[in-house]
Amino acid sequence: MTGADPRGGTAVAAPAREHPDGGTADVHGLDPALLDSMAGSALRWLDGMRDCFRLPADVTTDADPNLTLKPLGELAELTHLIRTRHPRADVRTLAEGLFAFAWEETRGGALFGDLLRGEPRATYPVELYGVFARTGLRHPGVEELIRTATGLRGWRVAREDHTRTLGVLNAERRIGLPEHADFAEVLAMTGLGCRSEPWTLDRKAAYGVTHDVFHLTDWGRARERMPADLAEYLRLWVPSWLECWLEEELWDLAGEWLAVSACLPVPVQDPAAWRRLAAAQAPDGSVPESGTEPPPGPDEADAFTACYHSTLVTAFAATLARIGAADGSDTAPHSPAPHSPSLPHGPAPHGAAATRNTAMEGPESEAAS
């Protein structure tokens, strides 16, 4: 745990706090079997919910993209990492099936062309297409439309949501497009980049910081991209934030902080936090966004809405934790590296604009992840 003087004093590391189960937040001892069980059961629940991920016929016109495209895009983003990085073959197989299902729902990518024709300045079709393009799943006609759309003057209009702009830049890099803004300059304007005072993080700001990390590290694939000063800021403060959201039983955000911990250049592990999240996971593998599991009922859609994102995040974070444990982890204070690694960058200093902007951000934003 960490502490700070809310009047503006310097943050200092505090002794590890004991949890009710007898563990501490800074001991070694991640349980690979527990992490694998959590990821596997979460994916099995998600696999059983495929019908809830299916896109409706009006997905390109009247349907709410936050309830249709967003869940499918998140499924694709996170299961792709699991299918390529998890050490267990059975878990990778589950993720592979879900990722293939997501691609099928886009009609082999043709969906993104329909979306762009309807909203040429929207960023979310490009962001979602980028998830698949990085894996080699591409659609020539869509690529031509994307190059036209991203060349529009309106595409370069500065946006207020800098975290979202990082996601757009990440998508451009994945597709192989010129990046419309300088990644490092945009990062500097985010909550992570300016190292916001840690006691000011409300729920929305917290989701912003977690996604700053995900876009910066390409969802944990490139931990070396994180500058040393930002890594030290997170190493110092994530334990406190994680404890806050665990106490609030906001499992979705707690899972995101556990994923952030594994995205650091030297991953920081918290075995006790993992045991607490595991206790919140239902026997069927689902993880509620907050509180206890939803009561059983006849409406499968309600259970899906209440659990799908936190269940995905649990599988994602457990996979990153397993990777981090294999690469070597740290639970003690460490000094920042002598210099920051270079960041992805592009030619222009402005953000992008969109109309119906749907992408993978936090539940407090227009498009949650």
C-alpha positions in Angstrom: 0.0 0.0 0.0 1.0 3.6 -0.4 0.0 6.8 1.2 0.1 10.5 0.6 -0.6 13.8 2.3 -3.8 15.1 0.7 -2.5 18.6 1.4 0.2 18.1 -1.2 3.0 16.2 0.6 5.2 13.8 -1.1 3.9 10.3 -1.5 5.7 7.6 0.4 5.6 3.9 0.4 3.8 2.5 3.4 4.1 -1.0 5.0 2.2 -3.8 3.3 -1.4 -4.0 4.6 -2.7 -7.3 5.9 -5.8 -8.6 4.3 -8.5 -10.7 6.1 -7.3 -13.9 4.5 -3.8 -13.4 6.0 -2.0 -12.4 2.8 -0.3 -9.1 2.1 -0.2 -7.0 -0.9 3.5 -7.3 -1.5 4.4 -11.0 -1.0 5.6 -13.4 -3.7 3.5 -16.4 -4.3 1.1 -16.0 -7.3 -0.8 -19.3 -7.7 -0.6 -20.3 -11.4 -3.3 -22.9 -11.0 -5.7 -20.3 -9.5 -5.0 -17.8 -12.4 -5.5 -20.6 -15.0 -8.7 -21.7 -13.4 -10.0 -18.1 -13.3 -9.2 -17.5 -17.0 -10.5 -20.8 -18.2 -13.8 -20.6 -16.3 -14.3 -17.0 -17.4 -13.8 -18.0 -21.1 -16.2 -20.9 -20.8 -18.9 -18.6 -19.4 -18.2 -16.1 -22.3 -18.4 -18.9 -24.8 -21.8 -19.9 -23.4 -22.9 -16.3 -24.0 -22.1 -16.1 -27.7 -25.7 -15.3 -28.6 -25.5 -12.2 -26.5 -22.4 -11.0 -28.5 -24.1 -11.5 -31.9 -24.8 -8.3 -33.8 -28.4 -7.4 -34.6 -29.6 -6.7 -38.2 -29.7 -3.0 -37.6 -26.1 -2.7 -36.2 -25.2 -0.2 -38.9 -28.2 2.0 -38.5 -30.4 2.2 -35.3 -28.7 -0.1 -32.8 -26.7 1.3 -29.9 -23.1 0.6 -30.7 -22.2 0.6 -27.0 -24.5 -2.4 -26.6 -23.5 -4.2 -29.8 -20.2 -3.3 -31.4 -18.4 -2.5 -28.2 -18.9 -5.9 -26.5 -17.8 -7.7 -29.7 -14.8 -5.5 -30.1 -13.7 -6.0 -26.5 -14.2 -9.8 -27.0 -11.9 -9.7 -30.0 -9.3 -7.4 -28.4 -8.8 -9.5 -25.2 -9.3 -13.0 -26.6 -6.7 -12.3 -29.2 -4.1 -11.7 -26.6 -5.1 -14.7 -24.6 -5.1 -17.0 -27.7 -1.5 -16.0 -28.5 0.0 -15.5 -25.1 -1.5 -17.8 -22.5 0.8 -20.7 -21.5 -2.0 -23.3 -21.5 -3.2 -24.8 -24.7 -6.8 -25.4 -23.5 -7.2 -21.8 -22.5 -5.7 -20.7 -25.8 -8.2 -22.9 -27.7 -11.1 -21.4 -25.9 -9.9 -17.9 -26.7 -9.2 -18.9 -30.3 -12.8 -20.0 -30.8 -14.2 -16.7 -29.4 -11.9 -14.6 -31.5 -12.9 -16.5 -34.7 -16.5 -16.0 -33.7 -16.0 -12.3 -33.4 -14.4 -12.1 -36.9 -17.3 -14.1 -38.4 -19.8 -11.6 -36.8 -18.1 -8.8 -38.8 -18.8 -10.7 -42.1 -15.2 -11.1 -42.8 -14.6 -7.4 -42.1 -17.3 -6.1 -44.6 -19.2 -4.7 -41.6 -16.5 -2.0 -41.1 -17.1 -0.7 -44.7 -20.8 -0.3 -44.0 -20.0 1.6 -40.8 -17.6 3.9 -42.5 -19.9 4.7 -45.4 -22.5 5.8 -42.9 -20.1 7.7 -40.7 -16.9 8.7 -42.5 -15.5 10.7 -39.6 -16.2 8.1 -36.9 -13.1 6.6 -35.3 -14.7 3.4 -33.9 -14.8 1.4 -37.1 -11.1 2.0 -37.6 -10.4 1.1 -34.0 -12.3 -2.1 -34.2 -10.9 -3.1 -37.6 -7.4 -2.5 -36.2 -8.0 -5.3 -33.7 -8.3 -7.8 -36.5 -5.9 -6.2 -38.9 -3.0 -6.7 -36.5 -3.6 -10.5 -36.8 -3.6 -10.5 -40.6 -7.4 -10.6 -41.0 -8.0 -7.8 -43.5 -10.5 -6.7 -46.1 -9.1 -4.8 -49.2 -12.2 -2.7 -49.7 -12.4 -1.7 -46.1 -8.7 -0.8 -46.2 -9.3 1.6 -49.1 -12.2 3.2 -47.3 -10.1 3.6 -44.1 -7.3 5.3 -46.0 -9.8 7.7 -47.5 -11.5 8.4 -44.1 -8.3 8.9 -42.2 -7.1 11.3 -44.8 -10.1 13.7 -44.3 -9.4 17.1 -42.8 -12.0 16.4 -40.2 -10.0 13.3 -39.0 -7.2 15.6 -37.7 -9.4 17.8 -35.6 -8.1 17.8 -32.0 -10.3 15.8 -29.6 -10.9 16.4 -25.9 -10.6 12.8 -25.0 -6.8 12.2 -25.2 -7.1 8.6 -23.9 -9.4 7.8 -26.8 -7.0 9.4 -29.2 -4.3 7.0 -28.0 -6.6 4.2 -29.0 -7.0 5.7 -32.5 -3.3 6.0 -32.9 -2.8 2.4 -31.7 -5.3 1.3 -34.4 -3.6 3.3 -37.1 -0.3 1.7 -36.2 -1.9 -1.8 -36.3 -3.3 -1.2 -39.7 -0.2 0.4 -41.1 -1.5 3.9 -41.5 0.4 7.1 -41.0 -0.3 8.1 -37.4 -2.2 11.4 -37.4 -0.7 12.7 -34.2 2.4 12.3 -32.1 1.8 9.6 -29.6 4.0 11.0 -26.9 2.4 14.5 -27.1 -1.0 13.0 -26.8 0.0 10.8 -23.9 1.4 13.8 -22.0 -2.2 15.2 -22.0 -3.8 12.1 -20.4 -4.3 11.4 -16.8 -1.4 9.0 -16.8 0.9 11.3 -18.8 0.5 14.2 -16.5 0.7 11.9 -13.5 -2.5 13.2 -11.9 -2.6 13.7 -8.1 -3.4 10.2 -7.0 -6.1 11.2 -4.5 -8.1 12.9 -7.3 -8.9 9.7 -9.2 -12.6 9.0 -9.3 -14.0 6.1 -11.1 -14.1 7.7 -14.6 -10.5 9.0 -14.2 -9.4 5.6 -13.0 -10.7 3.9 -16.1 -8.9 6.6 -18.2 -5.6 5.8 -16.6 -6.0 2.1 -17.1 -6.7 2.6 -20.7 -3.8 5.0 -21.1 -1.6 2.1 -20.0 -3.3 -0.4 -22.3 -2.9 1.8 -25.4 0.6 2.7 -24.5 1.7 -0.9 -24.0 -0.5 -2.4 -26.8 -2.6 -4.2 -24.2 0.4 -5.6 -22.4 2.3 -6.8 -25.4 5.0 -4.0 -25.3 5.7 -3.2 -21.7 9.0 -1.7 -22.7 7.2 1.3 -24.2 6.3 2.7 -20.8 8.6 5.6 -19.8 10.4 5.1 -16.5 8.7 8.0 -14.7 5.2 6.7 -15.5 6.2 3.2 -14.5 7.4 4.5 -11.1 4.2 6.5 -10.7 2.1 3.4 -11.3 4.3 1.2 -9.2 3.9 3.6 -6.3 0.2 4.2 -6.5 -1.5 1.2 -8.1 -1.5 -0.8 -4.8 -3.5 2.0 -3.1 -6.0 2.3 -6.0 -6.4 -1.4 -6.2 -7.1 -1.7 -2.5 -9.8 1.1 -2.8 -11.7 -0.7 -5.5 -11.4 -4.1 -3.9 -12.9 -2.6 -0.7 -15.7 -1.1 -2.9 -16.2 -4.5 -4.5 -15.9 -2.9 -7.9 -14.4 -6.0 -9.5 -14.3 -4.7 -13.0 -12.0 -1.9 -12.1 -10.0 -4.0 -9.7 -9.4 -6.4 -12.6 -8.2 -3.6 -14.8 -5.7 -2.5 -12.1 -4.4 -6.0 -11.8 -3.9 -6.0 -15.6 -2.1 -2.6 -15.3 0.2 -4.1 -12.6 1.2 -6.8 -15.1 1.8 -4.2 -17.9 4.6 -2.5 -16.0 8.1 -3.0 -17.4 8.8 -5.1 -14.2 5.3 -6.5 -13.4 4.1 -6.0 -9.8 2.1 -8.9 -8.5 -0.5 -9.0 -5.6 -1.4 -12.6 -4.7 -3.9 -11.5 -2.0 -5.8 -9.3 -4.5 -6.1 -12.2 -6.9 -7.5 -14.3 -4.1 -10.1 -11.7 -3.4 -11.1 -11.4 -7.1 -11.3 -15.2 -7.3 -13.7 -15.2 -4.4 -16.0 -12.8 -6.4 -16.0 -15.1 -9.4 -19.2 -17.2 -9.5 -19.1 -21.0 -9.9 -20.2 -20.6 -13.5 -17.1 -18.4 -14.3 -18.8 -15.1 -14.5 -17.5 -12.1 -12.5 -20.0 -9.3 -11.6 -19.0 -5.8 -12.4 -19.6 -4.9 -8.8 -20.9 -6.4 -5.6 -22.1 -10.0 -5.5 -23.2 -12.1 -8.4 -26.5 -11.1 -9.9 -29.5 -13.3 -8.7 -30.5 -16.0 -11.1 -33.4 -15.0 -13.4 -34.9 -15.8 -16.8 -33.3 -12.9 -18.6 -29.9 -14.0 -19.9 -29.3 -10.5 -21.4 -29.3 -9.0 -17.9 -26.7 -11.4 -16.6 -24.6 -10.7 -19.7 -24.8 -6.9 -19.3 -23.9 -7.2 -15.6 -21.0 -9.6 -16.0 -19.5 -9.7 -19.5 -16.9 -7.0 -19.3 -15.6 -7.8 -15.8 -15.5 -11.5 -16.8 -13.4 -10.6 -19.9 -11.1 -8.4 -17.9 -10.6 -11.2 -15.4 -9.4 -13.6 -18.1 -7.3 -10.9 -19.7 -5.6 -9.8 -16.4 -5.0 -13.4 -15.3 -3.3 -14.1 -18.6 -1.1 -11.0 -18.2 -0.3 -12.0 -14.7 0.8 -15.5 -15.9 3.0 -13.9 -18.5 4.5 -11.5 -16.0 5.2 -14.2 -13.5 7.0 -16.2 -16.2 9.1 -13.1 -17.2 9.9 -12.2 -13.6 8.0 -10.0 -11.2 8.7 -7.5 -8.5 6.8 -6.7 -5.3 9.4 -4.4 -3.8 10.2 -0.7 -4.6 12.5 -0.3 -7.5 14.3 2.7 -9.1 13.2 4.0 -12.5 15.4 3.3 -15.5 17.9 6.0 -16.3 16.0 7.1 -19.4 12.6 6.6 -21.1 12.2 4.3 -24.1 11.0 5.9 -27.3 7.3 6.0 -27.9 5.3 5.3 -31.0 4.8 8.6 -32.9 3.4 10.1 -36.0 3.7 13.3 -38.1 1.0 15.6 -36.7 0.3 17.0 -33.3 -3.5 16.8 -33.2 -6.2 14.3 -32.2 -9.1 12.9 -34.2 -12.8 13.6 -34.4 -15.7 11.2 -34.6 -19.4 11.2 -34.4 -20.8 8.1 -32.8 -17.5 7.3 -31.1 -17.5 3.7 -29.8 -14.4 2.0 -28.6 -12.9 0.2 -25.7 -12.8 2.6 -22.8 -14.2 2.5 -19.2 -17.9 2.1 -18.2 -18.0 5.7 -17.2 -17.2 6.8 -20.8 -19.4 6.8 -23.8 -17.9 3.5 -24.9 -16.8 1.3 -22.1 -14.3 -1.4 -21.9 
